[in-house]
Amino acid sequence: MLRVDDGEQVPDLPDIGGVGLRAGVPVVRGWAQAEAAVELLRAELHAYGVGERMCVRARVSAGGAGVVELGCVSPELARLLAGLLAQARTGTPPHDSQHATAA
């Protein structure tokens, strides 16, 4: 049984999406943190024109930690993302200077 703040006893919560909900595990907080990160990432992906080409989702681990799931992408999009990361790290343009819409 799960005890809620007012002392009332309620049954244990069911397993939802492969993650069992347990008392004391901050599932909502973890998911909310992941969702905030997803929103930031989606905005940047859309700004570069590739938002519709990549699935990004907020999830929560069994321990309540937020996680961001990055879906499968094409090899072209993977190369583009690698170039953007390299550019951000070094401050230099990516090897392939084609814009995302051409990839």
C-alpha positions in Angstrom: 0.0 0.0 0.0 1.1 3.5 -0.7 0.5 6.1 2.0 -0.4 9.6 0.8 0.2 12.7 2.8 -3.1 12.9 4.5 -2.6 9.3 5.9 -5.1 7.7 3.5 -4.1 4.2 2.2 -4.4 3.6 -1.5 -3.3 0.6 -3.5 0.1 0.5 -5.2 0.2 2.2 -8.5 0.3 0.0 -11.6 3.2 -0.4 -14.0 2.9 2.2 -16.7 5.0 2.0 -19.9 7.5 -0.5 -18.4 8.2 1.8 -15.4 6.6 0.8 -12.2 5.6 3.7 -10.1 6.8 3.5 -6.5 6.3 5.6 -3.4 9.1 8.2 -2.9 10.3 8.1 -6.6 9.9 11.5 -8.1 8.8 10.4 -11.6 7.0 13.6 -12.5 10.0 15.8 -11.6 12.3 13.6 -13.7 10.0 13.6 -16.7 9.5 17.3 -16.4 13.2 17.9 -16.5 13.6 15.6 -19.5 10.6 17.4 -21.3 12.2 20.8 -20.7 15.4 19.5 -22.3 13.5 18.0 -25.2 11.8 21.4 -25.8 15.1 23.1 -26.0 16.6 20.5 -28.4 13.5 20.5 -30.6 13.6 24.3 -30.9 17.2 24.1 -32.1 16.5 21.2 -34.5 13.6 23.2 -36.0 15.7 26.3 -36.2 18.2 24.4 -38.3 15.4 22.9 -40.4 15.7 19.3 -39.3 13.1 19.1 -36.5 10.8 16.9 -38.5 13.6 14.5 -39.4 14.4 13.4 -35.8 12.3 11.9 -33.1 13.1 13.3 -29.6 11.1 12.2 -26.6 11.1 12.7 -22.8 11.1 9.5 -20.8 11.7 8.5 -17.2 13.8 5.7 -15.8 12.6 3.2 -13.2 14.5 5.2 -10.6 12.6 8.4 -11.6 15.5 10.0 -13.5 14.5 12.0 -16.6 16.0 10.8 -19.8 15.8 12.1 -23.4 15.4 9.5 -26.1 16.9 10.4 -29.4 15.4 8.4 -32.2 17.0 6.8 -35.3 18.2 9.2 -38.0 19.5 8.8 -41.5 23.2 8.7 -42.1 23.0 12.1 -43.8 21.4 13.7 -40.7 23.9 12.0 -38.4 26.7 13.5 -40.4 25.0 16.9 -40.3 24.6 16.7 -36.5 28.3 15.6 -36.1 29.3 18.6 -38.1 27.2 20.9 -36.0 28.7 19.4 -32.8 32.3 19.8 -34.2 31.5 23.4 -35.1 30.2 24.2 -31.6 33.3 22.5 -30.0 35.9 24.1 -32.2 34.3 27.2 -33.5 34.9 26.2 -37.1 32.5 25.4 -39.9 31.5 21.8 -40.4 33.3 19.8 -43.1 30.2 19.6 -45.2 29.0 23.2 -45.6 25.7 22.2 -47.2 22.6 23.5 -45.4 20.4 20.9 -43.6 17.6 21.1 -46.2 20.0 19.8 -48.8 21.0 16.8 -46.7 
